[in-house]
Amino acid sequence: MELLLTLPSPLEGIERYMVRDTLQLTIEEANELSNRYYAAVELHLRSSNHATARDGEAEDDIVSALAFALQLFNAENFSGELTPAEQVRYRAVLNHFDGAVTEGHVGSEVKDDDEEAEAAATAAPSLSTAPTAARREGLQGLFLQRLLTVDGEAPVAAMRLPGLLLCILGVAKAELESGVPLLPLTSPWRLRAFFRHQLCLSHRSNTVFLALADCVDAVLRLPREEQTVEMLLEVGQVQRYYHRRDLAKETFDAAMRISGLRVEETSMVGVRTRWQQHQLVQMVLSATSHRPVPPPSMTEEQPKAVMTEKDGHDLLDRPRETPEAALQPLTPLHPEDKAILLALCTEIRNNNPDHGLTRHRMMTYIERLLVDPAPSPFIVRCQTLLMRARLELRRNRVQERAFMQLTELVDQYSARRDPTHEALGRAASRYFYSVAFPPVWALRREYADFCFEETLYKTALDVYEQNLDWERIIECCKKLDKRRRAESLARELLEKDPLNPMLWVALGEAMRDDAHLWKAWELCGHKMAAPMRALARLALDREHYDKVVEYFDEAVRINPIFGGDWFALGYASLRLGKFERSGEAFTRVCQIDPNDAFGWNNLASIMLREGKLRPAFNAMSQAIRNNRRDWRMWQNYFRIGCELREVTETTNALGIALDIAQRQIRLERGTLELFVDNTIAYVKGEIHGSSADAAEVGGGKADTLVYRSLGILPDENAIHHAPVAQTMATAEEEEEEIAGLAPLGADVELPDFVSGTAVAQKTAEREAIVAGIRHRHADRVRALFARILELFVSDPDIYACAARLMHFLDGPMASFRYRQKELRACQQKDQWFREEALFSRTVECLEVMVSDIFEASGEAQDDGAAGTTASYAQTDLAGVEGVSHEQATTAAAVTLPTGEALQQAIVDAFKEVQRSIKGALDAAEEHMEAHTAYGRLRELSTRVRYGAQEAKAAFA
């Protein structure tokens, strides 16, 4: 602490910027002051003995001072604010860097009655000066926060001790001489300082990102024996924060290898609830530490777990054989291994679809940590409880517990809860930086977001106002019909800080007034992206897309790593027809956040317009990987897959889209016909079920270049989609019904290397296996069309596609039956006999019907009744993957006639077609007699009459 007090104070010279109880400080002046302060800290360290002495003791002094400063900062912003006693104890440091005790602390609440009376009597003569002193204290905080602004991104208004963070950054940036940093790039304290700065900013900053990237690269370049689990955990958190989840996963895996942690996802037969009677297969996690577990601290605090099994909750903390059985003894885990498990748990969410099974798998990691016999460090335990609450917020059974736990985590921060309970020790753990526990304002925002979703708008508004989260304040005010509240709050704050661009942005958004936004743009000296973002959003609402592109171009120039700006820029460019610019913008979106499903979807749309089918298909694969419940994405995936002849993938996609969309989906005839053609070619053996081989010849190199430009290479295994059709079950039902899943991949064609011992034998076996796979796929598609026709009973185009498929699978008579339904659907259209297009469509259907009858008649006359049944005749669909019992029953209801029954069916078909043609001629005679289609129908009538006579004579 002594070393900190020797450093310059960032409050020096503040008086010139405080005029009549207002802060008169522009962004440009703040940037100049912060750079000047960093230079003063560096000069002080260079001139002091701590910088000139090269021994380990001097370096230890600087690291100790930095560690203590970060501990104070973490306590006030992450783990729990300082109590009155702690404020008094560290008053010298707090006053030196931040000028006064932070607002909102509770020093007066611990005084006894006599002290309160004495203080009131003493303060009575100076009551008029108290508001001024309090206002000065607030202005000092605003002044110091303004100095932390970087790349136009201001710190969040709720952060505390900004002056101490300025000092921490000054030490982290200091150089002994040009190019020689005081703290090496591999120092964890350097990385911690910059990362804390980033967490305090409202959006990601490119300058801070580059500083952190230098630290991360330096750590990863170290020899493996010099890397530690602690280092890699912190590096992985930075990578994940900037959406490089692929790199983060590699880093966490490396940490697990160094630690020696053994993790196995296994199962047991048991129960999950207190009253469960039947044992089921339960997924559990087995984890064992390789390193010895340090003895638990007897003084470290533990956060409160709400509504646990011990409190009588009916959900067990971990599955066991029976509700009465004791938990199996577990091996204690090392604290760093617990942090690794939390990181791996998060990576499961980042690398899997948002699905009940994913959440259930994550919960097994949390359950293992909750029942571990060794006490966890405070912050590790907090992160464990927070992750459990996040997983349970969408489950009705445990939603109350999740909400209460989130409330407890928010409330434990406040010193008002127990002013005598000191909280600084929570931030003293050496494992504090090993987990990604959010700052208190982010935790409050998470709590408020849930309240907003549950329509608790007043509660949410109160929390948003604490954080000064303007975007959400305005949303809440709209819901509460208090539209002027946001305006009045912004004006109130502007009275004491009239040069704050962010407040002018908030006022402009609340009033939807461009003038206030342009004033913010001028006040920031064109150095902040927020005014341009707000102007662009207003232009977007007004559909002025040219202005949207102009404003967002300026915003991304200032801060190029904020994904939201790039997305809106891409959307506006797309609406203007600037496809190249739109493609660049959506590419940046996917670079910044590879999990943005809508970014991938829009990028696929741009590639499709440019004729890049394979890259578009890969982009759509990434989109549905990150959002599996949007039927429009599945439909886009289906359309592109049909063009690329991706048979198995398009079949899966169409089935899932039908499950989600039901009758909302739009099936275009051209795409559906292409799907049928691909299915027929696949069943015949003319094409593969997957176009992986074709991609190597036709587009593999192009795909590599596209993905290299995105910084992400496609992982075919990660993009695979299970052919099991999803249901509309609730998330809780999805988690409970894990047993009995059908095996995946039953319809995937095996590779060439699957073989037996002898060449001839393995060839025959493979041919038989492939034939069985193709046969089962034909049955799946048959059942899929049965589902489609249940949903769409009056669409002639779907009946036409079904007839085309059934002609191949079951012969011309099966096709004829679907053509009959197509004809009825055509004639159900209004004015079909008056409008040329509808009438021509009806004539087309009749012509195909006649063609099917003549084909069936010819085969029967040649004594080829067996020929009317295709080689891929229908089998029992009850065992086919993804086919329900009802669908199997529906598809199997129609049987094909043979022998004399077939001959009679052909004669009856001729008669029915004759009646249909006569009816069409009579209905359309008045309106269509002069059209070509009417003449074709007359010729068709004559042909059918002769054909019927020939059939009767042949079958007599």
Secondary structure, 3 states (H helix, E strand, C coil): CHHHHHCCCCCCCHHHHEECCEECCCHHHHHHHHHHHHHHHHHHHHHCHHHHCCCHHHHHHHHHHHHHHHHHHHHHHHHCCCCHHHHHHCHHHHHHHHCCCCCCCCHHHHCCHHHHHHHHHHHHHHHHHHHHHHHHHHHHHHHHHHHCCECCECECCCCCCHHHHHHHHHHHHCEEECCEECCCCCCHHHHHHHHHHHHHECCCCHHHHHHHHHHHHHHHHCCHHHCCHHHHHHHHHHHHHCCCHHHHHHHHHHHHHHHCCEEEEEEEEEEEECCCCCCEEEEEEEEECCCCCCCCCCCCCCCCCCCCHHHCCCEEEEEECCCCCCCCCCCCCCHHHHHHHHHHHHHHHHCCCCCHHHHHHHHHHHHHHHCCCCCCCHHHHHHHHHHHHHHHCCCCCCHHHHHHHHHHHHHCCCHHHCCCCCCHHHHHCCCHHHCCCCCHHHHHHHHHHHHHHCCCHHHHHHHHHHHCCHHHHHHHHHHCCCHHHHHHHHHHHHCCCCCCHHHHHHHHHHHCCHHHHHHHHHHCCCCCCHHHHHHHHHHHHCCCHHHHHHHHHHHHHHCCCCHHHHHHHHHHHHHCCCHHHHHHHHHHHHHHCCCCHHHHHHHHHHHHHCCCHHHHHHHHHHHHHHCCCCHHHHHHHHHHHHHCCCHHHHHHHHHHHHHHHHHHCCCCHHHHHHHHHHHHHHHHCCCCCCCHHHHHHHCHHHHHHHHHHHCCCCCHHHHCCCCCCCCCCCHHHHHHCCCCCCCCCCCCCCCCCCCCCCHHHHHHHHHHHHHHHHHHHHHHHHHHHHHHHHHCCCCHHHHHHHHHHHHHHHCHHHHHHHHHHHHHHHHCCCCCCCCHHHHHHHHHHHHHHHHHHHHHHHHHHCCCHHHHCCCCCCCCHHHCCCCCHHHHHHHCCCCCCCHHHHHHHHHHHHHHHHHHHHHHHHHHHHHHCCCHHHHHHHHHHHHHHHHHHHHHHHHC
